[in-house]
């Protein structure tokens, strides 16, 4: 074990870290596939800086350490800092109600604040998530985001009561920054944040159609192994995910984030990093565009990002002055998990606590393949196995591994950016039957979930009753449900495009659905709403939209 100057354990030597990272990244060192760029620094000094794979398959250009890539939702905390700079200027208050600045929006019983837009507790619907349901990946022209927000008449939940990731809230915040800042959003970021910090290769890009120097192409892998160009479906991407940068600029930014501040007051940065307290007292580790929590006994601050054909993870370990930036333009890799592996390699077991034990699968087996539904909220969860571990499927999504202890199973908020979700562990033997009810909580709100039947109703039976036309005002869309052979399908026709989804009946009046397009693998639950025994609507739930109403037309 290496020893530090004060006699305590020390991090591995740089040459050891470099060798470990070379081995870890070797699968991405290819000349026939997109890749990634990675930068690692300690105390502001570079330890590792490398580009792997191709920046462009089309032109055979390699990624370099200075290749520029999109950072996706990692952009969000830059928008938060921009809003805080305007607050320092006296032009807004983060606790202003959103409707004070946007009176055109539909009124709510509990009006959300600007701060709640920033910490994803506003309860407002998201124009982007809703738009995927109707228009798929059609490119939205300028003004579509604002128009989509204006169409939302309902909310996902009462403001402040839950956490639900919301890109639309950041779009509204960006429009306000633009208005009160007196300049385009992109210019505000450049003048007030990027330029003062010397981030000369960083810019905010409203669309993927403009050509910029030294930009990597985004690559989306197809089922046959080929690649398709990644294009984000918007001409007006803003604070929700518009920034492109380099690892050098982002490492410079992380050094500023954990060190003395030249942009933003100490009070503003305290707000950025403070956890969010929900109305019921539950605290989640998401602040204003940043996640802050413990990893193997040491504090980490981070935010991931994803775009079509790319991803990003930005992470700092302040206690060890360790900064990590990973940008991908289509490499088949989980960059958030990779960043944790970099932390492990850079700090070593001597400085990190052992990883927590994972729940064993044996006591979980009676639940495998079972689904449960809350009669009050209509939320549906399923239980499965993932990588040999107990896993939870939310709203028909692929299963995600659970953490937990002797009393609860938990879906990690830090990994999933939702919930948090917690399940009271029932006393189960390996050969026990699945219990008829489970107690499951979301954001600290516990509900009783009831076991759904092993087999749902027949497609033909459900199709005969549900087939027909539907109207979806909040999507500016119409929909048609029909039976196609042995499948139940729905075509949703939006203002710009149409989408197709298939349905699986799970129980009486409960259906799982998923998009049929591989490029947009959205999934969710649809619940049948009746009045006097007749179907009057379908209510759609996704992880970011709840109770979206498809109104039945005709008899």
VEXLUMPA-735602 format. One record per residue (C-alpha): residue number from 1; residue in one letter; chain; x, y, z. Coordinates in nm, 2 decimals. Layout:
<pts>
  num  residuo  cadena    east   north      up
  NUM        A       A       X       Y       Z
...
</pts>
This chain:
<pts>
  num  residuo  cadena    east   north      up
    1        X       A    0.00    0.00    0.00
    2        X       A    0.13    0.35   -0.09
    3        X       A    0.15    0.60    0.20
    4        X       A    0.08    0.97    0.17
    5        X       A    0.28    1.25    0.32
    6        X       A    0.07    1.25    0.64
    7        X       A    0.11    0.88    0.69
    8        X       A   -0.23    0.77    0.56
    9        X       A   -0.30    0.56    0.25
   10        X       A   -0.23    0.72   -0.08
   11        X       A   -0.39    0.68   -0.43
   12        X       A   -0.21    0.46   -0.68
   13        X       A    0.08    0.61   -0.87
   14        X       A    0.00    0.78   -1.19
   15        X       A    0.18    0.51   -1.40
   16        X       A   -0.04    0.24   -1.23
   17        X       A   -0.35    0.44   -1.31
   18        X       A   -0.25    0.49   -1.67
   19        X       A   -0.19    0.12   -1.72
   20        X       A   -0.52    0.03   -1.56
   21        X       A   -0.71    0.28   -1.78
   22        X       A   -0.53    0.16   -2.09
   23        X       A   -0.65   -0.19   -2.02
   24        X       A   -1.01   -0.07   -1.93
   25        X       A   -1.04    0.13   -2.25
   26        X       A   -0.88   -0.11   -2.49
   27        X       A   -1.21   -0.25   -2.63
   28        X       A   -1.28    0.10   -2.76
   29        X       A   -0.94    0.15   -2.93
   30        X       A   -1.08    0.07   -3.27
   31        X       A   -1.04    0.19   -3.63
   32        X       A   -1.38    0.07   -3.75
   33        X       A   -1.63    0.22   -3.49
   34        X       A   -1.71    0.54   -3.31
   35        X       A   -1.55    0.58   -2.97
   36        X       A   -1.49    0.83   -2.69
   37        X       A   -1.26    1.09   -2.54
   38        X       A   -1.16    1.08   -2.18
   39        X       A   -0.97    1.31   -1.95
   40        X       A   -0.87    1.25   -1.59
   41        X       A   -0.70    1.51   -1.37
   42        X       A   -0.58    1.52   -1.01
   43        X       A   -0.53    1.85   -0.83
   44        X       A   -0.58    2.02   -1.17
   45        X       A   -0.29    1.83   -1.33
   46        X       A   -0.36    1.59   -1.62
   47        X       A   -0.32    1.22   -1.54
   48        X       A   -0.49    1.07   -1.85
   49        X       A   -0.60    1.24   -2.18
   50        X       A   -0.69    1.03   -2.48
   51        X       A   -0.92    0.98   -2.78
   52        X       A   -1.03    0.64   -2.89
   53        X       A   -1.22    0.51   -3.20
   54        X       A   -1.34    0.73   -3.48
   55        X       A   -1.48    1.08   -3.48
   56        X       A   -1.63    1.00   -3.82
   57        X       A   -1.68    0.66   -3.97
   58        X       A   -1.78    0.83   -4.29
   59        X       A   -1.45    1.01   -4.33
   60        X       A   -1.22    0.77   -4.14
   61        X       A   -1.12    1.05   -3.89
   62        X       A   -1.00    0.94   -3.55
   63        X       A   -1.11    1.09   -3.22
   64        X       A   -0.84    1.30   -3.05
   65        X       A   -0.81    1.44   -2.70
   66        X       A   -0.92    1.78   -2.84
   67        X       A   -1.23    1.65   -3.04
   68        X       A   -1.54    1.84   -2.95
   69        X       A   -1.86    1.64   -2.86
   70        X       A   -2.21    1.71   -2.73
   71        X       A   -2.25    1.67   -2.35
   72        X       A   -2.63    1.64   -2.35
   73        X       A   -2.80    1.69   -2.02
   74        X       A   -2.47    1.77   -1.85
   75        X       A   -2.56    2.11   -1.99
   76        X       A   -2.83    2.15   -1.73
   77        X       A   -2.62    2.29   -1.45
   78        X       A   -2.48    2.56   -1.68
   79        X       A   -2.84    2.68   -1.74
   80        X       A   -2.89    2.68   -1.36
   81        X       A   -2.58    2.89   -1.31
   82        X       A   -2.70    3.13   -1.58
   83        X       A   -3.02    3.17   -1.39
   84        X       A   -2.83    3.23   -1.06
   85        X       A   -2.62    3.49   -1.23
   86        X       A   -2.94    3.68   -1.32
   87        X       A   -3.06    3.64   -0.96
   88        X       A   -2.73    3.80   -0.85
   89        X       A   -2.81    4.08   -1.10
   90        X       A   -3.14    4.13   -0.93
   91        X       A   -3.34    4.03   -1.24
   92        X       A   -3.52    3.72   -1.10
   93        X       A   -3.57    3.53   -0.78
   94        X       A   -3.54    3.15   -0.80
   95        X       A   -3.85    3.12   -0.58
   96        X       A   -4.06    3.33   -0.82
   97        X       A   -4.36    3.14   -0.95
   98        X       A   -4.31    3.03   -1.31
   99        X       A   -4.64    3.19   -1.41
  100        X       A   -4.51    3.53   -1.29
  101        X       A   -4.28    3.51   -1.60
  102        X       A   -4.50    3.29   -1.82
  103        X       A   -4.87    3.39   -1.75
  104        X       A   -4.97    3.21   -2.07
  105        X       A   -4.91    2.87   -1.91
  106        X       A   -5.21    2.68   -1.78
  107        X       A   -5.28    2.76   -1.41
  108        X       A   -5.22    2.50   -1.14
  109        X       A   -5.36    2.45   -0.80
  110        X       A   -5.01    2.47   -0.66
  111        X       A   -4.79    2.69   -0.88
  112        X       A   -4.44    2.57   -0.93
  113        X       A   -4.13    2.80   -0.89
  114        X       A   -3.83    2.85   -1.11
  115        X       A   -3.62    2.66   -0.85
  116        X       A   -3.86    2.36   -0.90
  117        X       A   -3.80    2.37   -1.27
  118        X       A   -3.43    2.34   -1.20
  119        X       A   -3.46    2.05   -0.95
  120        X       A   -3.72    1.86   -1.15
  121        X       A   -4.00    1.89   -0.88
  122        X       A   -4.23    2.13   -1.07
  123        X       A   -4.48    1.86   -1.17
  124        X       A   -4.52    2.02   -1.51
  125        X       A   -4.54    1.80   -1.82
  126        X       A   -4.24    1.79   -2.06
  127        X       A   -4.29    1.90   -2.42
  128        X       A   -4.01    1.68   -2.53
  129        X       A   -4.13    1.36   -2.38
  130        X       A   -4.48    1.42   -2.49
  131        X       A   -4.37    1.51   -2.84
  132        X       A   -4.19    1.18   -2.88
  133        X       A   -4.52    1.00   -2.83
  134        X       A   -4.69    1.18   -3.13
  135        X       A   -4.41    1.30   -3.36
  136        X       A   -4.13    1.05   -3.29
  137        X       A   -3.80    1.18   -3.41
  138        X       A   -3.94    1.44   -3.65
  139        X       A   -3.73    1.76   -3.62
  140        X       A   -3.92    2.02   -3.43
  141        X       A   -3.89    2.37   -3.58
  142        X       A   -3.82    2.68   -3.36
  143        X       A   -4.11    2.76   -3.14
  144        X       A   -4.23    2.40   -3.10
  145        X       A   -4.10    2.37   -2.75
  146        X       A   -4.29    2.67   -2.63
  147        X       A   -4.60    2.56   -2.82
  148        X       A   -4.58    2.21   -2.67
  149        X       A   -4.56    2.35   -2.31
  150        X       A   -4.86    2.58   -2.38
  151        X       A   -5.07    2.27   -2.48
  152        X       A   -5.01    2.10   -2.14
  153        X       A   -5.33    2.14   -1.94
  154        X       A   -5.26    1.88   -1.67
  155        X       A   -4.96    1.81   -1.45
  156        X       A   -4.78    1.50   -1.35
  157        X       A   -4.81    1.57   -0.98
  158        X       A   -4.85    1.86   -0.73
  159        X       A   -4.54    2.09   -0.74
  160        X       A   -4.28    2.00   -0.48
  161        X       A   -4.42    1.66   -0.39
  162        X       A   -4.22    1.43   -0.61
  163        X       A   -3.91    1.43   -0.84
  164        X       A   -3.95    1.36   -1.21
  165        X       A   -3.69    1.45   -1.47
  166        X       A   -3.82    1.72   -1.70
  167        X       A   -3.64    1.87   -2.00
  168        X       A   -3.94    2.10   -2.07
  169        X       A   -3.87    2.28   -1.74
  170        X       A   -3.52    2.36   -1.86
  171        X       A   -3.65    2.48   -2.19
  172        X       A   -3.88    2.73   -2.01
  173        X       A   -3.59    2.84   -1.78
  174        X       A   -3.37    2.90   -2.09
  175        X       A   -3.64    3.11   -2.26
  176        X       A   -3.65    3.32   -1.94
  177        X       A   -3.27    3.36   -1.93
  178        X       A   -3.28    3.47   -2.29
  179        X       A   -3.55    3.73   -2.21
  180        X       A   -3.41    3.87   -1.89
  181        X       A   -3.05    3.85   -2.01
  182        X       A   -3.13    4.06   -2.31
  183        X       A   -2.95    3.83   -2.56
  184        X       A   -2.97    3.48   -2.71
  185        X       A   -2.93    3.20   -2.47
  186        X       A   -2.61    3.08   -2.65
  187        X       A   -2.46    3.43   -2.63
  188        X       A   -2.54    3.46   -2.26
  189        X       A   -2.35    3.14   -2.18
  190        X       A   -2.06    3.24   -2.39
  191        X       A   -2.02    3.59   -2.24
  192        X       A   -2.11    3.52   -1.88
  193        X       A   -1.96    3.17   -1.83
  194        X       A   -1.75    3.02   -2.10
  195        X       A   -1.53    3.32   -2.19
  196        X       A   -1.45    3.42   -1.83
  197        X       A   -1.33    3.06   -1.76
  198        X       A   -1.13    3.03   -2.09
  199        X       A   -1.36    2.76   -2.22
  200        X       A   -1.28    2.86   -2.58
  201        X       A   -1.39    2.53   -2.74
  202        X       A   -1.73    2.52   -2.57
  203        X       A   -2.05    2.64   -2.72
  204        X       A   -2.43    2.59   -2.70
  205        X       A   -2.57    2.45   -3.03
  206        X       A   -2.95    2.48   -3.10
  207        X       A   -2.94    2.20   -3.36
  208        X       A   -2.72    1.93   -3.51
  209        X       A   -2.76    2.07   -3.87
  210        X       A   -2.51    2.35   -3.84
  211        X       A   -2.15    2.26   -3.92
  212        X       A   -1.89    2.35   -3.66
  213        X       A   -1.52    2.28   -3.66
  214        X       A   -1.37    1.98   -3.49
  215        X       A   -1.71    1.82   -3.41
  216        X       A   -1.74    1.45   -3.38
  217        X       A   -2.02    1.29   -3.57
  218        X       A   -2.29    1.12   -3.36
  219        X       A   -2.34    0.76   -3.44
  220        X       A   -2.65    0.54   -3.37
  221        X       A   -2.58    0.17   -3.41
  222        X       A   -2.84   -0.03   -3.61
  223        X       A   -2.96   -0.39   -3.56
  224        X       A   -2.75   -0.50   -3.86
  225        X       A   -2.43   -0.36   -3.71
  226        X       A   -2.42   -0.05   -3.93
  227        X       A   -2.45    0.31   -3.81
  228        X       A   -2.69    0.59   -3.86
  229        X       A   -2.61    0.96   -3.81
  230        X       A   -2.74    1.08   -3.47
  231        X       A   -2.96    1.39   -3.50
  232        X       A   -3.14    1.54   -3.20
  233        X       A   -3.50    1.62   -3.32
  234        X       A   -3.50    1.99   -3.25
  235        X       A   -3.39    2.32   -3.41
  236        X       A   -3.40    2.50   -3.07
  237        X       A   -3.22    2.29   -2.82
  238        X       A   -3.14    2.51   -2.51
  239        X       A   -3.05    2.45   -2.15
  240        X       A   -3.20    2.11   -2.15
  241        X       A   -2.89    1.97   -2.34
  242        X       A   -2.74    2.19   -2.61
  243        X       A   -2.37    2.23   -2.51
  244        X       A   -2.08    2.08   -2.70
  245        X       A   -1.73    2.08   -2.55
  246        X       A   -1.39    1.92   -2.52
  247        X       A   -1.23    1.73   -2.23
  248        X       A   -0.98    2.01   -2.17
  249        X       A   -1.26    2.27   -2.13
  250        X       A   -1.47    2.04   -1.91
  251        X       A   -1.17    1.96   -1.69
  252        X       A   -1.11    2.33   -1.66
  253        X       A   -1.48    2.36   -1.56
  254        X       A   -1.46    2.09   -1.30
  255        X       A   -1.16    2.25   -1.14
  256        X       A   -1.36    2.56   -1.11
  257        X       A   -1.66    2.38   -0.97
  258        X       A   -1.47    2.23   -0.68
  259        X       A   -1.23    2.53   -0.63
  260        X       A   -1.23    2.91   -0.59
  261        X       A   -1.51    3.07   -0.79
  262        X       A   -1.46    3.33   -1.06
  263        X       A   -1.82    3.28   -1.21
  264        X       A   -2.10    3.29   -0.96
  265        X       A   -2.09    3.38   -0.59
  266        X       A   -2.03    3.12   -0.32
  267        X       A   -2.39    3.16   -0.22
  268        X       A   -2.51    3.07   -0.57
  269        X       A   -2.28    2.76   -0.58
  270        X       A   -2.41    2.65   -0.24
  271        X       A   -2.76    2.65   -0.39
  272        X       A   -2.64    2.46   -0.69
  273        X       A   -2.50    2.18   -0.47
  274        X       A   -2.77    2.17   -0.21
  275        X       A   -2.99    1.85   -0.21
  276        X       A   -3.37    1.89   -0.29
  277        X       A   -3.62    1.84    0.00
  278        X       A   -3.96    1.73   -0.11
  279        X       A   -4.28    1.84    0.05
  280        X       A   -4.31    1.52    0.25
  281        X       A   -3.96    1.57    0.40
  282        X       A   -3.78    1.32    0.18
  283        X       A   -3.44    1.45    0.05
  284        X       A   -3.30    1.35   -0.29
  285        X       A   -2.94    1.41   -0.39
  286        X       A   -3.02    1.62   -0.69
  287        X       A   -2.95    1.99   -0.66
  288        X       A   -2.98    2.25   -0.93
  289        X       A   -2.86    2.05   -1.23
  290        X       A   -2.60    1.85   -1.03
  291        X       A   -2.61    1.52   -0.84
  292        X       A   -2.42    1.50   -0.51
  293        X       A   -2.39    1.18   -0.30
  294        X       A   -2.15    0.92   -0.16
  295        X       A   -1.98    0.66   -0.37
  296        X       A   -1.78    0.39   -0.18
  297        X       A   -1.75    0.62    0.12
  298        X       A   -1.64    0.94   -0.07
  299        X       A   -1.84    1.23   -0.20
  300        X       A   -1.89    1.26   -0.57
  301        X       A   -2.06    1.54   -0.77
  302        X       A   -2.17    1.46   -1.13
  303        X       A   -2.42    1.48   -1.41
  304        X       A   -2.46    1.25   -1.71
  305        X       A   -2.59    1.34   -2.05
  306        X       A   -2.72    1.16   -2.35
  307        X       A   -2.81    1.25   -2.71
  308        X       A   -2.90    1.04   -3.01
  309        X       A   -2.57    0.88   -3.09
  310        X       A   -2.36    1.01   -2.80
  311        X       A   -2.33    1.03   -2.42
  312        X       A   -2.13    1.21   -2.15
  313        X       A   -2.04    1.17   -1.78
  314        X       A   -1.88    1.46   -1.59
  315        X       A   -1.77    1.36   -1.23
  316        X       A   -1.55    1.51   -0.96
  317        X       A   -1.44    1.37   -0.63
  318        X       A   -1.38    1.69   -0.44
  319        X       A   -1.21    1.53   -0.14
  320        X       A   -0.94    1.39   -0.36
  321        X       A   -0.94    1.67   -0.62
  322        X       A   -1.01    1.40   -0.88
  323        X       A   -1.18    1.52   -1.20
  324        X       A   -1.32    1.29   -1.48
  325        X       A   -1.48    1.37   -1.81
  326        X       A   -1.59    1.11   -2.06
  327        X       A   -1.75    1.20   -2.39
  328        X       A   -1.88    0.94   -2.64
  329        X       A   -2.00    0.97   -3.00
  330        X       A   -2.15    0.63   -3.03
  331        X       A   -1.92    0.39   -2.84
  332        X       A   -2.12    0.10   -2.70
  333        X       A   -2.05    0.18   -2.34
  334        X       A   -2.22    0.30   -2.02
  335        X       A   -2.02    0.62   -1.95
  336        X       A   -2.16    0.66   -1.60
  337        X       A   -2.05    0.31   -1.50
  338        X       A   -1.72    0.37   -1.68
  339        X       A   -1.66    0.68   -1.48
  340        X       A   -1.70    0.48   -1.15
  341        X       A   -1.45    0.23   -1.28
  342        X       A   -1.21    0.52   -1.34
  343        X       A   -1.27    0.64   -0.98
  344        X       A   -1.19    0.29   -0.86
  345        X       A   -0.87    0.28   -1.06
  346        X       A   -0.75    0.63   -0.97
  347        X       A   -0.82    0.61   -0.59
  348        X       A   -0.78    0.23   -0.53
  349        X       A   -0.93    0.02   -0.25
  350        X       A   -0.71    0.18    0.01
  351        X       A   -0.89    0.51   -0.02
  352        X       A   -1.24    0.37   -0.10
  353        X       A   -1.48    0.17    0.11
  354        X       A   -1.59   -0.17   -0.02
  355        X       A   -1.88   -0.16   -0.26
  356        X       A   -2.21   -0.24   -0.08
  357        X       A   -2.33   -0.60   -0.10
  358        X       A   -2.61   -0.66   -0.36
  359        X       A   -2.93   -0.84   -0.27
  360        X       A   -2.92   -1.21   -0.33
  361        X       A   -3.15   -1.35   -0.60
  362        X       A   -3.27   -1.66   -0.41
  363        X       A   -3.50   -1.48   -0.17
  364        X       A   -3.63   -1.28   -0.47
  365        X       A   -3.73   -1.58   -0.70
  366        X       A   -4.10   -1.59   -0.61
  367        X       A   -4.14   -1.24   -0.76
  368        X       A   -3.96   -1.31   -1.09
  369        X       A   -4.19   -1.24   -1.38
  370        X       A   -4.46   -1.09   -1.16
  371        X       A   -4.62   -0.75   -1.20
  372        X       A   -4.79   -0.54   -0.94
  373        X       A   -5.01   -0.23   -0.98
  374        X       A   -5.12    0.05   -0.74
  375        X       A   -5.50    0.09   -0.75
  376        X       A   -5.47    0.45   -0.64
  377        X       A   -5.20    0.58   -0.88
  378        X       A   -5.22    0.31   -1.16
  379        X       A   -4.84    0.28   -1.15
  380        X       A   -4.72   -0.07   -1.26
  381        X       A   -4.40   -0.24   -1.16
  382        X       A   -4.25   -0.57   -1.26
  383        X       A   -3.98   -0.79   -1.12
  384        X       A   -3.71   -0.97   -1.32
  385        X       A   -3.35   -1.07   -1.31
  386        X       A   -3.07   -0.85   -1.46
  387        X       A   -2.70   -0.96   -1.45
  388        X       A   -2.79   -1.22   -1.19
  389        X       A   -2.94   -0.97   -0.95
  390        X       A   -3.29   -0.88   -0.85
  391        X       A   -3.43   -0.61   -1.08
  392        X       A   -3.73   -0.38   -1.11
  393        X       A   -3.91   -0.28   -1.42
  394        X       A   -4.09    0.05   -1.40
  395        X       A   -4.39    0.10   -1.63
  396        X       A   -4.29   -0.17   -1.88
  397        X       A   -3.93   -0.05   -1.91
  398        X       A   -3.64   -0.30   -1.92
  399        X       A   -3.54   -0.41   -1.57
  400        X       A   -3.29   -0.22   -1.37
  401        X       A   -3.08   -0.39   -1.09
  402        X       A   -3.19   -0.33   -0.73
  403        X       A   -2.98   -0.24   -0.42
  404        X       A   -3.11   -0.30   -0.07
  405        X       A   -3.07   -0.45    0.27
  406        X       A   -3.26   -0.69    0.50
  407        X       A   -3.57   -0.46    0.51
  408        X       A   -3.60   -0.30    0.17
  409        X       A   -3.51   -0.33   -0.19
  410        X       A   -3.42    0.00   -0.36
  411        X       A   -3.38    0.14   -0.71
  412        X       A   -3.08    0.37   -0.67
  413        X       A   -3.18    0.73   -0.73
  414        X       A   -2.82    0.81   -0.81
  415        X       A   -2.82    0.57   -1.11
  416        X       A   -3.17    0.61   -1.23
  417        X       A   -3.25    0.98   -1.16
  418        X       A   -3.60    0.89   -1.06
  419        X       A   -3.79    0.81   -0.74
  420        X       A   -3.64    0.71   -0.51
  421        X       A   -3.82    0.38   -0.52
  422        X       A   -3.83    0.15   -0.22
  423        X       A   -4.00   -0.19   -0.17
  424        X       A   -4.06   -0.34    0.17
  425        X       A   -3.91   -0.69    0.15
  426        X       A   -4.17   -0.96    0.21
  427        X       A   -4.07   -1.27    0.40
  428        X       A   -4.02   -1.51    0.11
  429        X       A   -3.88   -1.86    0.09
  430        X       A   -3.74   -1.99   -0.23
  431        X       A   -4.06   -2.20   -0.30
  432        X       A   -4.31   -1.94   -0.17
  433        X       A   -4.59   -1.79   -0.37
  434        X       A   -4.57   -1.43   -0.47
  435        X       A   -4.75   -1.22   -0.21
  436        X       A   -5.08   -1.07   -0.32
  437        X       A   -4.97   -0.72   -0.22
  438        X       A   -4.64   -0.53   -0.18
  439        X       A   -4.57   -0.19   -0.01
  440        X       A   -4.38    0.02   -0.26
  441        X       A   -4.29    0.39   -0.22
  442        X       A   -4.20    0.65   -0.48
  443        X       A   -4.04    0.97   -0.35
  444        X       A   -4.14    0.87    0.00
  445        X       A   -4.51    0.82   -0.09
  446        X       A   -4.59    0.46    0.00
  447        X       A   -4.88    0.27   -0.17
  448        X       A   -5.01   -0.08   -0.17
  449        X       A   -4.95   -0.26   -0.50
  450        X       A   -5.17   -0.56   -0.60
  451        X       A   -5.05   -0.86   -0.79
  452        X       A   -5.16   -0.87   -1.15
  453        X       A   -5.26   -1.20   -1.32
  454        X       A   -5.00   -1.42   -1.48
  455        X       A   -5.17   -1.40   -1.81
  456        X       A   -5.36   -1.10   -1.95
  457        X       A   -5.68   -1.10   -2.16
  458        X       A   -5.67   -1.21   -2.52
  459        X       A   -5.57   -0.96   -2.78
  460        X       A   -5.89   -1.01   -2.98
  461        X       A   -6.11   -0.95   -2.68
  462        X       A   -5.93   -0.63   -2.58
  463        X       A   -5.90   -0.51   -2.94
  464        X       A   -6.28   -0.55   -3.01
  465        X       A   -6.35   -0.31   -2.72
  466        X       A   -6.07   -0.06   -2.76
  467        X       A   -6.03   -0.04   -3.14
  468        X       A   -6.13    0.30   -3.27
  469        X       A   -6.03    0.67   -3.29
  470        X       A   -5.88    0.88   -3.01
  471        X       A   -5.80    1.25   -2.97
  472        X       A   -5.50    1.37   -2.77
  473        X       A   -5.52    1.75   -2.73
  474        X       A   -5.20    1.78   -2.52
  475        X       A   -5.01    1.63   -2.81
  476        X       A   -5.20    1.81   -3.09
  477        X       A   -5.26    1.45   -3.22
  478        X       A   -5.51    1.20   -3.33
  479        X       A   -5.47    0.82   -3.28
  480        X       A   -5.62    0.50   -3.41
  481        X       A   -5.61    0.17   -3.23
  482        X       A   -5.66   -0.15   -3.43
  483        X       A   -5.60   -0.53   -3.43
  484        X       A   -5.33   -0.64   -3.68
  485        X       A   -5.34   -1.02   -3.69
  486        X       A   -5.22   -1.13   -3.35
  487        X       A   -5.11   -0.78   -3.25
  488        X       A   -5.29   -0.48   -3.10
  489        X       A   -5.14   -0.16   -3.23
  490        X       A   -5.20    0.22   -3.23
  491        X       A   -5.09    0.48   -3.48
  492        X       A   -5.05    0.83   -3.33
  493        X       A   -5.06    1.11   -3.58
  494        X       A   -4.90    1.42   -3.46
  495        X       A   -4.86    1.77   -3.61
  496        X       A   -4.52    1.68   -3.77
  497        X       A   -4.51    1.30   -3.79
  498        X       A   -4.67    0.97   -3.68
  499        X       A   -4.56    0.69   -3.44
  500        X       A   -4.66    0.33   -3.40
  501        X       A   -4.69    0.14   -3.08
  502        X       A   -4.78   -0.22   -2.99
  503        X       A   -4.98   -0.33   -2.68
  504        X       A   -4.97   -0.63   -2.45
  505        X       A   -5.28   -0.67   -2.23
  506        X       A   -5.16   -0.73   -1.87
  507        X       A   -5.49   -0.74   -1.69
  508        X       A   -5.84   -0.61   -1.72
  509        X       A   -5.81   -0.25   -1.83
  510        X       A   -5.43   -0.25   -1.80
  511        X       A   -5.19   -0.27   -2.10
  512        X       A   -4.82   -0.25   -2.15
  513        X       A   -4.70   -0.07   -2.47
  514        X       A   -4.39    0.01   -2.66
  515        X       A   -4.29    0.20   -2.97
  516        X       A   -4.21   -0.02   -3.26
  517        X       A   -3.93    0.20   -3.40
  518        X       A   -3.59    0.08   -3.28
  519        X       A   -3.45    0.44   -3.27
  520        X       A   -3.71    0.54   -3.01
  521        X       A   -3.76    0.26   -2.77
  522        X       A   -4.02    0.43   -2.55
  523        X       A   -4.23    0.21   -2.33
  524        X       A   -4.51    0.26   -2.07
  525        X       A   -4.85    0.16   -1.94
  526        X       A   -5.20    0.24   -2.07
  527        X       A   -5.50    0.22   -1.84
  528        X       A   -5.86    0.21   -1.96
  529        X       A   -6.10    0.47   -1.82
  530        X       A   -6.47    0.39   -1.82
  531        X       A   -6.79    0.58   -1.76
  532        X       A   -7.12    0.39   -1.72
  533        X       A   -6.94    0.08   -1.84
  534        X       A   -6.82    0.24   -2.17
  535        X       A   -6.46    0.32   -2.26
  536        X       A   -6.41    0.69   -2.26
  537        X       A   -6.03    0.73   -2.26
  538        X       A   -5.69    0.56   -2.23
  539        X       A   -5.45    0.71   -1.97
  540        X       A   -5.08    0.68   -2.07
  541        X       A   -4.80    0.67   -1.82
  542        X       A   -4.42    0.69   -1.89
  543        X       A   -4.14    0.75   -1.64
  544        X       A   -4.17    1.12   -1.73
  545        X       A   -4.54    1.17   -1.81
  546        X       A   -4.84    1.05   -1.60
  547        X       A   -5.21    1.03   -1.68
  548        X       A   -5.18    1.16   -2.04
  549        X       A   -5.54    1.13   -2.17
  550        X       A   -5.63    0.98   -2.51
  551        X       A   -6.00    1.06   -2.54
  552        X       A   -6.22    0.81   -2.72
  553        X       A   -6.41    0.95   -3.02
  554        X       A   -6.75    0.83   -3.13
  555        X       A   -6.95    0.55   -2.97
</pts>
